[in-house]
């Protein structure tokens, strides 16, 4: 059985240098989106059937779980979030007329009917934050799938509507896939990898991802290094906003801000948040939507487009598409297909990188074979119209198909002199040159020694390959 080539699933390229224009409503330069995590009553607690107490995201420095015991201080801190912090934040955001997305832990929502009613009265989106506020990293796949289903069921029972957004937070490597498989979510936010939404292939459907944040997030009040004062939180948010706002003149982005009732809901911390809301209120071209509004806008403005991905092609298809990129040398594509390809290779530059690696790691004899497979410039094969389609187009781009008799004689003489000296034809990426610069390079390179010229010729082969790939991807 043929061994399948290695594939690298992580996406290290994203939108690359050319992110799409989100076309935010009313020409906004930046979409500032606020999330309030509602976890109080869904955290680890033996009252909830858990093995011990909660230890994450509180004002207790160095907190650790208490196995089999209730942690009264920890519980009371979480209770502050529900009893006082939530209502302070509710007054702030309703007063500012800025909508929130609630990341609601289903069991926490079930234990907080008055808060849920207030969220709904305010018109806030209530997205799912999972069934319980617990770690999922060691959870068996079947158990996590069942927990997702129960979170949706309970959320629907408590709020009267199923959730359309999802964020686990303390997720596993399976979470995004399992939530996407459920099929009913407008977006998933269990990533931190971009400033814009993006689509992923999720089997038969396309799933929108709206990345979240752990840095423009009040959790940094409870972690080190972190914020100590509300002013520090304000300063960080302002700096992030100012940077994105400036970029937004030509490349608008999204800014996510993460909040927790028991953290930012404390008065000294919330002062910085209130100051930031006042600050952005001074800008007309800022959009403050819920995450579902972002999802709906993105789906309408940038619907998913499935493409044929080189990293997912079988050997035959890959070689069929890219076997001619290196002149008459399909072995380059055959070897490139066996490299560790991934999403970063699903572009002209990505495929070029793989092909060049295969070419560079080949033997000197094999690389020389690629050079000798190239035709002379304006030579006999061109005259007889026996060039490949790529070579024909490339030579025509520099006017080499319309030479005068004198020019043809000059090229023939130079071709002969070059091949006699080096043992391979003169190769140059003609798309980057005119007839005049090609002739100048001919003379200059004839003066090189063979080792230097062999290196130059190989680099030109790679340049030609890049132009061919860009044309193919276009």
ABEGO torsion letter per residue (X at the ends): XBBBBBBBABBAAEAEABBBBAGBBGGBABBBBBBBBBABGABBBAAAGBABBBABGBABBGBBBBBGBBBAAAAAAAAAAAAAAAAAAAAAAAAAGBBBBBBBBAAAAAABAAAAAAAAAAGBBBBBAEABBBBAAABBAAAAAAAAAAAAAAAAAAAGBBBABBBAGBBBAAAAAAAAAAGABABBAABAABABBBBBBBEABBBBBBBBBAABBAAAAABOBBBABAAAAAAAAAAAAAAAAAAAAABBBBBBBBBBAABAABAAAAAAAAAAAAAAAABABBBBBBAAAAAAAAAAABBBBBBBBAAABBAAAAAAAAAAABBGBAAAAAAAAABBBBAAAABAAAAAAAAAAAAAABBAAAAAAAAAABBBBGBAAAAAGABBAAAAAAAAAAGAAABBAAAAAAAAAAAAAAAAAAGBBBBBBAAABBAAAAAAAAAAAAABBAAAAAAAAAAAAAAAAAAAAAAAAX
